[in-house]
Amino acid sequence: MRFVRFAEKGEEGLAIEEHGVLHGLLATDRNFPGTLDSLVSDSEAIADAAVKLRAGKRITAAIDYLAPFTASKKIICVGLNYRDHSAESGYAQPPYPTVFGRFTSSLIGHKTAMVRPQLSNTLDYEGELVAVIGKGGSKIAEQDALDHVAGYSIFNDGSIREFQHITPQWTIGKNFDSTGAFGPAFVTADELPAGCLGLTLETRLNGQVVQHAKIDDMVFSVAELVALMSRTMTLEPGDMIVTGTPSGVGAARKPQLFMKPGDICEVEIEKLGVLVNTVVDETADAQAAA
């Protein structure tokens, strides 16, 4: 099942996508099944939501795509999870996942503008796979880990490189407003290969391929990440694990290739879809308000 969170004339809704067609309901409809945040912990509720949404109206009007989840208690991002990316970034491959956090305030949806802040012109792309926890747990065995994953989506971990490296930790450069693109759909795990193994990730900037890798190339698989993270923290429904980016990032290129206003960045993962965002500059009004 493929679910799309959207807004129509400012009113939130949820849709199911089948054969490229959306059917859905607005939150004000009495049959609205609830948000993905409220449904993700219950597979039966997700299946029931799909039935209700199929009976909803066909979405033909212009809509705004929204980030599929907005109430995640933890957005766990993994760095240096592809060996080629570790090498191009000048790091020895770490023996344990390199983890940092993202906050929901940085999230945007498909076809929403990714904002280059006035503070820096070093906005970089990072195409990534996202695993969303459906069944919480602590100290989860690796062989059971994928049973805890409700589904998957696509992420563009827009990074302000200048601020990523302004401290020994990366969190500041990874949390600028409107830099974490997420979507377009949440795809339930039963629609995909286990752990998304065998699928290809590709990032394109203005139509040029800048990243291309197999999900299999990850140092720590989805199952390993779920198991390892659950050793130190209790995973909860709706938590997201953003699993890392392959080589080809702009900061590692010579000359460097940072995103600028007017650029179009696409992140595609087989069977999951294509996440598309256009880059804009932060306005002076937005900077003043911040």
C-alpha positions as CSV (number, residue, x, y, z in Angstrom):
1,M,0.0,0.0,0.0
2,R,1.2,3.5,-0.9
3,F,-0.1,6.4,1.2
4,V,0.2,10.1,0.4
5,R,-0.4,12.8,2.9
6,F,-1.5,16.0,1.2
7,A,-3.3,19.3,1.6
8,E,-6.0,20.6,-0.7
9,K,-6.8,24.3,-0.4
10,G,-5.1,24.3,3.0
11,E,-7.1,21.3,4.3
12,E,-5.1,18.2,5.2
13,G,-6.0,14.8,3.7
14,L,-4.7,11.3,3.2
15,A,-4.8,9.3,0.0
16,I,-3.9,5.9,-1.3
17,E,-2.0,5.7,-4.5
18,E,-2.7,2.8,-6.9
19,H,-1.6,2.6,-10.5
20,G,-0.5,6.2,-10.3
21,V,-4.0,7.4,-9.2
22,L,-4.8,8.9,-5.9
23,H,-8.1,8.3,-4.0
24,G,-8.5,9.9,-0.6
25,L,-10.4,11.8,2.1
26,L,-9.9,15.1,3.8
27,A,-9.6,15.2,7.6
28,T,-13.0,16.8,7.9
29,D,-14.7,13.8,6.3
30,R,-16.5,11.6,8.8
31,N,-14.8,8.5,7.2
32,F,-11.3,10.0,7.5
33,P,-9.2,7.1,8.9
34,G,-6.7,9.2,10.7
35,T,-3.1,10.4,10.1
36,L,-0.2,8.1,9.3
37,D,1.2,9.1,12.7
38,S,-1.8,7.6,14.4
39,L,-2.1,4.5,12.1
40,V,1.5,3.3,11.9
41,S,1.5,1.2,15.0
42,D,-1.5,-1.0,13.9
43,S,-1.3,-3.0,10.6
44,E,-5.0,-3.8,10.8
45,A,-5.8,-0.1,11.1
46,I,-3.5,0.6,8.1
47,A,-5.4,-2.0,6.0
48,D,-8.7,-0.6,7.1
49,A,-7.6,2.9,6.2
50,A,-6.7,1.7,2.7
51,V,-10.3,0.4,2.2
52,K,-11.8,3.8,3.4
53,L,-9.4,5.8,1.2
54,R,-10.2,3.7,-1.9
55,A,-13.8,4.6,-1.4
56,G,-12.9,8.3,-1.3
57,K,-12.9,10.7,-4.1
58,R,-10.4,10.6,-6.9
59,I,-7.8,13.4,-6.3
60,T,-7.7,15.4,-9.5
61,A,-7.3,19.0,-8.2
62,A,-3.9,20.5,-7.5
63,I,-2.6,19.4,-4.1
64,D,0.3,20.2,-1.9
65,Y,2.3,17.1,-0.9
66,L,3.1,17.0,2.8
67,A,5.8,15.0,4.7
68,P,4.2,11.6,5.5
69,F,5.0,11.8,9.2
70,T,5.2,14.9,11.4
71,A,4.9,13.5,15.0
72,S,7.9,11.2,15.0
73,K,9.5,11.3,18.5
74,K,12.9,10.3,17.0
75,I,14.4,10.9,13.6
76,I,17.6,8.9,13.7
77,C,20.0,9.7,10.9
78,V,22.9,7.5,10.0
79,G,26.1,9.0,8.5
80,L,28.9,7.2,6.7
81,N,26.8,4.1,5.9
82,Y,28.2,3.6,2.4
83,R,32.0,2.9,2.2
84,D,32.5,5.0,-0.9
85,H,30.9,8.0,0.8
86,S,33.0,7.5,3.8
87,A,36.1,7.5,1.6
88,E,35.1,10.6,-0.4
89,S,34.4,12.4,2.8
90,G,37.9,11.6,4.2
91,Y,36.7,9.4,7.1
92,A,37.9,5.9,8.0
93,Q,34.9,3.6,7.8
94,P,33.5,3.5,11.4
95,P,32.8,0.1,13.0
96,Y,29.5,1.4,14.5
97,P,26.8,3.5,13.0
98,T,27.5,7.3,13.0
99,V,24.2,8.7,14.4
100,F,22.8,12.3,14.5
101,G,19.3,13.6,15.0
102,R,16.9,15.5,12.8
103,F,14.0,17.5,14.1
104,T,10.5,17.6,12.6
105,S,10.8,21.4,12.1
106,S,13.2,20.8,9.2
107,L,10.9,18.5,7.3
108,I,9.2,19.4,4.0
109,G,7.2,17.3,1.4
110,H,7.5,16.3,-2.2
111,K,7.5,19.3,-4.6
112,T,8.0,21.7,-1.7
113,A,10.8,24.2,-2.0
114,M,14.1,23.3,-0.3
115,V,15.5,26.5,1.2
116,R,19.1,27.6,0.9
117,P,19.6,29.8,4.0
118,Q,21.1,33.3,3.9
119,L,23.8,32.1,6.3
120,S,25.5,29.8,3.9
121,N,25.6,28.8,0.2
122,T,26.8,25.2,1.0
123,L,23.5,23.4,0.6
124,D,24.2,19.8,-0.4
125,Y,22.0,16.9,-1.5
126,E,21.9,13.5,0.1
127,G,19.5,10.9,-1.2
128,E,18.5,8.3,1.4
129,L,16.2,5.5,2.3
130,V,13.9,5.9,5.3
131,A,12.6,3.1,7.5
132,V,9.6,3.9,9.6
133,I,9.1,1.9,12.9
134,G,5.6,0.4,13.3
135,K,6.2,-1.9,16.3
136,G,8.2,-0.5,19.1
137,G,10.7,-2.3,21.2
138,S,14.0,-2.4,23.0
139,K,16.9,-4.8,22.5
140,I,15.4,-6.2,19.3
141,A,17.2,-9.2,17.8
142,E,18.5,-8.6,14.3
143,Q,16.5,-11.6,12.9
144,D,13.3,-10.0,14.2
145,A,14.1,-6.4,13.3
146,L,12.3,-6.1,10.0
147,D,9.1,-7.2,11.8
148,H,9.3,-3.8,13.6
149,V,9.4,-1.8,10.3
150,A,6.0,-0.7,9.0
151,G,7.3,0.7,5.8
152,Y,9.6,3.0,3.9
153,S,10.0,6.3,2.2
154,I,12.6,8.6,0.5
155,F,14.6,11.3,2.1
156,N,16.8,14.1,0.8
157,D,19.0,15.0,3.8
158,G,19.8,18.6,2.7
159,S,23.0,19.5,4.6
160,I,24.5,22.9,5.1
161,R,28.1,21.7,5.0
162,E,29.6,24.9,6.4
163,F,27.6,24.4,9.6
164,Q,27.8,20.6,9.6
165,H,31.5,21.0,10.4
166,I,31.4,24.1,12.5
167,T,31.4,21.8,15.6
168,P,32.6,18.2,16.0
169,Q,28.9,17.1,15.9
170,W,26.8,17.4,12.7
171,T,23.4,18.2,14.1
172,I,23.4,22.0,13.4
173,G,24.2,21.7,9.7
174,K,21.5,19.0,9.4
175,N,18.5,20.9,10.8
176,F,18.1,24.2,9.0
177,D,14.5,24.9,8.3
178,S,13.0,23.4,5.1
179,T,16.1,21.3,4.2
180,G,14.8,17.8,5.1
181,A,12.7,16.6,2.1
182,F,10.6,13.5,2.7
183,G,8.1,11.6,0.6
184,P,6.3,11.5,-1.7
185,A,4.7,8.4,-0.3
186,F,4.9,6.0,2.6
187,V,5.0,2.5,1.2
188,T,4.2,-0.4,3.5
189,A,6.9,-3.1,4.0
190,D,4.8,-5.9,2.4
191,E,5.1,-4.1,-1.0
192,L,8.9,-4.2,-1.0
193,P,11.8,-6.6,-0.7
194,A,12.9,-7.4,2.8
195,G,14.9,-4.4,4.0
196,C,14.6,-2.9,0.5
197,L,17.6,-5.1,-0.5
198,G,18.1,-5.2,-4.3
199,L,16.6,-1.8,-4.9
200,T,18.6,1.1,-6.5
201,L,18.9,4.6,-5.2
202,E,19.6,7.4,-7.6
203,T,19.9,11.2,-7.1
204,R,19.8,13.6,-10.0
205,L,20.5,17.3,-9.9
206,N,19.0,19.2,-12.9
207,G,18.7,15.9,-14.7
208,Q,22.4,14.9,-14.1
209,V,22.9,11.7,-12.1
210,V,25.0,12.6,-9.1
211,Q,24.5,9.5,-6.9
212,H,23.8,5.9,-7.9
213,A,24.0,2.9,-5.6
214,K,22.3,-0.3,-4.4
215,I,20.6,-0.4,-1.0
216,D,22.7,-3.6,-0.5
217,D,25.8,-1.4,-0.5
218,M,24.9,0.0,3.0
219,V,27.5,-1.0,5.6
220,F,24.7,-1.5,8.2
221,S,21.5,-2.9,6.7
222,V,18.0,-1.8,7.9
223,A,17.8,-4.9,10.1
224,E,21.2,-4.2,11.6
225,L,20.3,-0.5,12.3
226,V,17.0,-1.4,14.0
227,A,18.7,-3.9,16.2
228,L,21.7,-1.7,17.0
229,M,19.6,1.4,17.8
230,S,17.3,-0.6,20.0
231,R,20.2,-1.7,22.2
232,T,20.5,1.9,23.5
233,M,17.1,3.4,23.1
234,T,13.5,2.1,23.0
235,L,12.2,2.5,19.5
236,E,8.6,3.7,19.2
237,P,6.0,3.7,16.5
238,G,6.6,6.4,14.0
239,D,10.3,6.7,14.7
240,M,12.3,7.1,11.6
241,I,15.7,5.7,10.7
242,V,17.3,7.7,7.8
243,T,19.8,5.1,6.6
244,G,22.6,7.1,5.0
245,T,23.7,8.4,1.6
246,P,26.0,6.9,-1.0
247,S,29.0,8.6,-2.7
248,G,28.6,11.6,-5.1
249,V,27.7,14.4,-2.7
250,G,28.5,17.9,-3.8
251,A,31.0,18.7,-1.1
252,A,33.3,15.9,-2.2
253,R,33.4,16.9,-5.8
254,K,36.1,19.0,-7.5
255,P,34.9,21.6,-8.0
256,Q,32.3,21.4,-5.3
257,L,28.7,21.2,-6.5
258,F,26.3,22.9,-4.0
259,M,22.6,23.4,-4.8
260,K,21.5,26.9,-5.8
261,P,18.2,28.6,-6.4
262,G,16.4,27.2,-9.4
263,D,18.0,23.8,-9.1
264,I,15.8,20.7,-9.2
265,C,16.9,17.8,-7.1
266,E,15.3,14.3,-7.6
267,V,15.9,11.3,-5.4
268,E,14.5,8.0,-6.8
269,I,14.4,4.6,-5.2
270,E,13.0,1.7,-7.1
271,K,9.4,0.8,-6.1
272,L,9.2,3.8,-3.8
273,G,9.0,6.6,-6.3
274,V,10.7,9.9,-7.0
275,L,11.1,12.7,-4.5
276,V,11.4,16.1,-6.3
277,N,12.3,19.5,-4.8
278,T,13.2,22.8,-6.3
279,V,15.7,25.0,-4.4
280,V,15.0,28.6,-3.4
281,D,16.8,31.2,-1.4
282,E,15.6,32.1,2.1
283,T,13.9,35.4,2.0
284,A,15.0,38.4,4.1
285,D,11.6,38.3,5.9
286,A,12.1,34.6,6.9
287,Q,15.5,35.3,8.2
288,A,14.3,38.3,10.3
289,A,11.4,36.3,11.7
290,A,13.8,33.6,12.8
